[in-house]
């Protein structure tokens, strides 16, 4: 894995940890649990995926996603980005019949 990506991933992990540590609501909830006589430990699991964009990829960071189209019969048309995301989660979507 590229060193730059490793560094960016570490920065993301640190940012997530800091935001959780700084959250007054989380501290409040943990305090309430401790006040009820329990020890608290918090384990969070995050799955974060990275895909290297191709140079010819049309997606830009500035791109605004168009709303999904839903036809009158309830069929949703997914964008290419939706399909990639679902595939990464190993979710299959039945093709339109």
PyMOL commands that set and color helices and strands:
alter all, ss='L'
color gray80, all
select helices_A, chain A and resi 3-21+24-35+80-88
alter helices_A, ss='H'
color red, helices_A
select strands_A, chain A and resi 69-70+76-77
alter strands_A, ss='S'
color yellow, strands_A
deselect
rebuild
show_as cartoon
